[in-house]
Amino acid sequence: GAQAVLEYQVFYRRRYAEDAFASCRDVRLPATGGYAIATMCGRYGAQLCTAQRWLDFQGDKNNGLAPLQIDFRLLPDGAEPG
């Protein structure tokens, strides 16, 4: 039988995830004038979105966008996955 990856874990340093989120947080969609992050954070919208919630939505196979489940784990800076 063929083997396939159905889900996986990704380990990010918390600082990296926070910086990536911050770089997207204030981007506006010209067509609506709203924040792009509102559509990228699922039920939390722009107001309640955090780096972890943003990544969780991006990796949710039920969001209609992710091809498979991705479990994002944020590590303290300097920590290694255990």
N, C-alpha and C positions, 0 to 999 in steps of 0.2 A: 504493500500500500504506500501511496504517496504521503509525504509528511508536509505539514504547512504550519506556519506560525499563526496562531489565532489571537494571541495577546502577549504583551510583554511589559516589563517595567523599565522606566527610564529614571536615572538618578541625576538630579541637577543640584548644584550648590544653590542654597536659598538666595544668596546675593545675585547670582546669575538670573534666576527666575524673576526676582523682584525688579532687576534692571530691565529685563526684556519686557515685563509687564508695564513698567513706567514709560518705556519708549512708545508703547501703543495706547496708553490710557487716554491721552488727549487728542487722538486722531479723530477727525470728524468726517462723516460721509457727505460729500457734496450734494448728493441727490436728496438727502433728508435733513441735513444739518445736525443730525444726531451723532452720538459717539459710536465709532466702529466697535468699541469694546462691548457695547450693549448687545450686539448681535453675536459676540464671541464669548459670552459668559453665561449663556443660557438663562435660566430663571432668575439669576441674580441681577441681571442688567448692569448698567454702568455704575450705579450708585453703590451697590453691595459687592461688586467684583473685587477679588483679590488675586494675587498671582496664583495661589493654589486652585482657586475656583476656576480661573481662566484656563489653566492647564487641564484640570479635571474635565471641563466641558470639551476642550479640544481632543481629549483622548477617549471620550465616551462614544462607543460604537453605536449608541442609540440616537446620536445627534443628527444623523443623516449625512454626516461629512467624513467622519473617521472610518477608515476601511477595516479597522480592528481595534480591540480594546487596548488602550495604553494607560498604564498606571504610573503617573508621575510622582516620584518621591523626592521631596526637597530635603536636602542634607544641610546641617550647619556647615558654615565655611570651615574648611580644613578636615572635615569628617570624610571617611571612606564608606562605601556601602558595606554592610555587614552580612 
